[in-house]
Amino acid sequence: MKEHEIRPEAEGLIEGRNAVAETLRSGAPIDKLYIAKGETDRTLGRIAAAARKSGVVVVEADRRKLDAMSVTHSHQGVIALAAAQAYASVEDILQKAAERGEPPLLVVCDEISDPHNLGAIIRTAECAGAHGVIIPKRRSAGLTAVVAKTSAGAVSYMPVARVPNIPALLKDLKKQGIWVFGTAAGGSVALYEADLRGPAAIVIGSEGDGMGRLVGENCDFQVSIPMKGRINSLNASAAAAILLYEALRQRR
């Protein structure tokens, strides 16, 4: 999903200055705030500042984009997209693993833009016993109503954290003793040779381009999934499912 694009099936739009400001004041989770580009209006400036202070991603969009997104046709230069669930922190996720007495098993999504893919990954992560999913703040689907629906309710149980920078996150995880396994068609480690029993973060690349260069460079291992057909790649959520269930098999 592009930065300024809301899919037709998206729900949870909050339109207008008063409605958005009140939502921010209430502390209700917001996934993104879309605000008219180039506006010098003080009220819009205060709304944007409050959103950023709360950790909300603020996206500037031109008026035509806002008009196309609007359902009420009275957006007043600002539209918020409600989050179906509050975001967790990476520390929350690691604490969850510690409380279970298990080595952390994390799923890191590198710019998964399709909300259906993200929802499916969250659903599989919950079923396979992962401790959390981590996504970037930019160029990624967020915890929207579509993601929640596709996850079949798993967003209520699976913590999802959002971070500004995935390569920096991976460096930090490695400092904490977590091994990072990237998925790549040309990976040097075959899936069934990878040791996923210890603290592990599984990185799933974007639908079109796979893992970014800096993300790949910060992986300890690049894992390849065996392919016997004529097509040499899998859907991102399918790849995540295969790695997660191999990790589950090894950990049993």
C-alpha positions in Angstrom: 0.0 0.0 0.0 1.5 3.3 -1.0 1.9 6.0 1.7 -1.1 8.1 0.5 -3.4 5.2 -0.4 -6.3 3.8 1.6 -7.8 0.7 0.1 -11.5 0.8 -0.6 -12.2 -1.9 2.0 -10.3 0.0 4.8 -12.4 0.8 7.8 -11.8 3.0 10.8 -11.4 6.4 9.1 -11.7 9.4 11.5 -12.4 12.6 9.6 -12.4 16.3 10.6 -10.4 18.4 13.0 -12.5 18.0 16.1 -13.0 14.2 15.7 -9.3 13.6 15.1 -8.2 15.9 18.0 -10.6 14.2 20.4 -9.4 10.7 19.3 -5.8 11.8 20.0 -6.8 13.2 23.4 -8.6 10.0 24.3 -5.5 7.9 23.7 -7.3 5.6 21.3 -4.8 3.8 19.0 -4.2 5.5 15.6 -2.3 3.8 12.8 -1.6 6.9 10.6 -2.6 10.5 10.3 -3.0 12.0 6.8 -2.8 15.8 6.8 -3.1 18.3 4.0 0.3 19.1 2.4 1.6 22.6 2.7 -1.0 23.7 5.2 0.1 26.5 7.6 -3.1 26.3 9.7 -2.3 26.4 13.5 -5.0 23.9 14.3 -3.7 21.3 11.8 -0.2 22.0 13.1 -1.2 21.2 16.7 -3.0 18.0 15.6 0.1 16.9 13.7 2.4 17.7 16.7 0.1 15.8 19.1 0.1 12.8 16.8 3.9 12.7 16.4 4.2 13.0 20.2 2.0 10.0 20.6 4.2 8.0 18.1 1.6 8.2 15.3 3.0 8.2 11.7 2.0 11.5 10.0 1.8 11.5 6.2 1.4 14.7 4.2 -1.1 14.2 1.3 -2.5 16.7 -1.2 -6.1 17.7 -1.1 -7.1 15.4 -4.0 -5.8 12.4 -2.1 -7.7 13.4 1.0 -10.9 14.0 -1.1 -10.5 10.5 -2.6 -10.0 8.9 0.8 -12.9 10.8 2.5 -16.2 9.2 3.1 -17.9 12.2 4.8 -16.5 14.7 2.2 -15.8 17.1 5.1 -12.4 16.0 6.2 -11.2 19.6 6.9 -7.7 18.7 5.8 -7.1 15.8 8.2 -8.0 12.1 8.2 -6.8 9.6 10.8 -6.8 5.8 10.3 -7.7 4.0 13.5 -5.5 1.1 14.6 -7.5 -2.1 15.4 -5.1 -2.7 18.3 -2.6 -0.7 20.3 1.0 -1.3 19.3 3.4 -3.0 21.7 7.1 -2.3 22.2 9.9 -4.6 21.4 10.6 -4.8 25.1 7.0 -6.0 25.7 7.6 -8.8 23.2 10.9 -9.9 24.7 9.3 -9.8 28.2 6.5 -12.1 26.9 9.1 -14.7 25.9 10.9 -14.3 29.3 7.6 -14.8 31.1 7.0 -18.0 29.2 10.5 -19.2 29.9 11.1 -19.6 26.2 13.8 -18.4 23.8 12.4 -15.4 21.9 10.9 -16.2 18.5 10.2 -13.0 16.6 8.9 -12.2 13.1 10.3 -9.0 11.5 8.4 -7.8 8.4 10.6 -5.7 6.1 8.0 -3.4 4.3 5.1 -5.8 3.9 2.7 -3.5 2.2 -0.3 -5.7 1.6 -2.6 -5.7 4.7 -3.8 -9.2 3.8 -0.3 -10.5 3.9 0.5 -8.8 7.2 -2.8 -10.2 8.7 -1.9 -13.7 7.5 1.6 -13.5 9.0 0.2 -12.3 12.4 -2.3 -15.2 12.3 0.4 -17.8 11.6 2.8 -16.3 14.1 0.1 -16.6 16.8 -0.7 -20.2 15.8 3.0 -21.2 15.7 3.8 -19.7 19.2 5.9 -16.8 18.2 6.2 -14.0 20.8 5.7 -11.0 18.5 5.7 -9.4 15.1 7.8 -6.2 14.3 7.0 -3.9 11.4 8.6 -0.6 10.2 6.7 2.7 10.7 7.0 3.7 7.1 6.3 1.8 3.8 4.4 -0.9 5.6 0.8 -1.9 6.2 -0.2 -1.2 9.8 -2.7 -2.6 12.3 -5.8 -1.6 10.3 -9.2 -3.1 10.4 -8.3 -5.1 7.2 -5.2 -6.6 8.9 -7.3 -7.4 12.0 -9.9 -9.2 9.9 -7.4 -11.1 7.9 -5.6 -12.2 11.1 -8.9 -13.9 12.2 -8.6 -12.1 15.6 -4.9 -13.0 16.2 -4.1 -9.2 16.6 -5.8 -9.5 20.0 -3.2 -12.0 21.2 -0.1 -11.4 19.1 1.9 -8.2 20.1 2.9 -6.1 17.1 5.6 -3.5 17.6 6.5 -0.7 15.2 10.0 0.7 14.8 11.5 3.6 12.8 14.4 1.5 11.4 14.6 -2.2 10.7 18.4 -2.5 10.3 19.0 -0.6 13.6 16.5 -3.0 15.2 18.3 -6.0 14.0 21.6 -4.7 15.3 20.0 -4.2 18.7 18.5 -7.7 18.7 21.9 -9.2 17.9 23.4 -7.4 20.8 20.8 -9.0 23.0 21.8 -12.5 21.8 19.1 -13.0 19.2 20.1 -14.7 16.0 18.7 -13.1 12.9 17.5 -15.3 10.0 16.7 -13.6 6.7 14.7 -15.3 4.0 16.3 -15.1 0.5 16.0 -17.2 -2.7 19.8 -17.4 -2.9 20.4 -17.9 0.8 23.5 -19.7 1.8 21.8 -21.8 4.5 19.1 -24.4 3.5 16.0 -24.1 5.7 16.3 -27.6 7.2 20.0 -26.9 8.1 19.1 -23.7 10.0 19.1 -24.0 13.8 16.0 -22.2 15.0 15.9 -23.6 18.5 17.6 -20.7 20.2 16.6 -17.0 20.4 15.6 -16.2 16.8 14.2 -13.4 14.7 12.9 -14.4 11.3 13.0 -11.6 8.7 10.4 -11.6 5.9 11.1 -9.4 2.9 8.6 -7.2 1.0 6.3 -8.8 -1.6 8.1 -7.4 -4.6 11.8 -6.9 -3.8 12.4 -9.1 -0.8 14.7 -7.9 1.9 16.4 -4.5 1.5 20.2 -4.5 1.2 20.9 -3.0 4.7 18.4 -5.5 6.2 20.1 -8.4 4.5 23.5 -7.2 5.6 22.3 -7.3 9.2 21.1 -10.9 9.1 23.3 -13.6 10.7 22.0 -16.1 8.2 20.2 -16.0 4.9 17.9 -19.0 4.6 16.6 -20.5 1.4 13.4 -22.5 1.2 13.7 -25.6 -1.0 12.0 -25.2 -4.4 11.1 -28.0 -6.8 8.7 -26.3 -9.1 9.2 -23.9 -12.0 8.3 -20.8 -9.9 11.1 -19.8 -7.6 9.4 -17.7 -5.0 6.6 -17.9 -2.4 4.1 -15.4 -1.2 5.5 -13.5 1.9 3.0 -15.0 4.3 3.6 -18.5 3.0 7.3 -18.1 3.5 6.7 -16.9 7.0 4.5 -19.9 7.7 7.1 -22.3 6.5 9.9 -20.9 8.6 7.7 -20.5 11.7 6.5 -24.1 11.6 10.1 -25.3 11.1 11.0 -23.3 14.2 8.1 -24.9 16.1 9.1 -28.4 14.9 12.7 -27.9 16.1 11.6 -26.4 19.5 9.2 -29.2 20.4 
